[in-house]
Amino acid sequence: MGFGGPVWHASVGRIQDEAAREAMARRILAGVGDAALGEWVERGRPVLHIRRRVSDTEAAVVGPVIDIRGTDEAEARMRVMRLYLPPGLGRVAF
């Protein structure tokens, strides 16, 4: 998507107030990434997205980052995560 490298991504919907959506997304991303390397806020209804570049320190720990969306691996990970999500959120696709 042209962010110059891997990013953390938080998406918040189901909250009417845009400021509250942004505050929640920022809480989700608290302590990760490096906004100085880049941060992008996409405001829209009904979902707000914040993407923040992975920090150099994080990248050194995890190694190369790849996008697994739409793969068998992504679905396998989602099956495990559905066990921990509140009802209704398990339908989210990754």
BELURDA-V193251 format. One record per pair of residues at least 4 apart in sequence whose C-alpha atoms are under 6 Angstrom apart, sorted by the first residue. I is the first residue (numbers start at 1). J is the second residue. If there is no record, write none. Layout:
i/j
I/J
I/J
This chain:
i/j
6/53
6/54
7/51
7/52
7/53
7/54
8/51
8/52
9/50
9/51
10/25
10/49
10/50
11/48
11/49
12/21
12/47
12/48
13/46
13/47
26/30
33/52
33/53
33/54
33/55
34/53
34/55
35/39
35/52
37/53
38/52
38/53
39/51
39/52
40/50
40/51
41/49
41/50
42/48
42/49
43/48
44/48
59/63
68/74
69/74
69/94
82/90
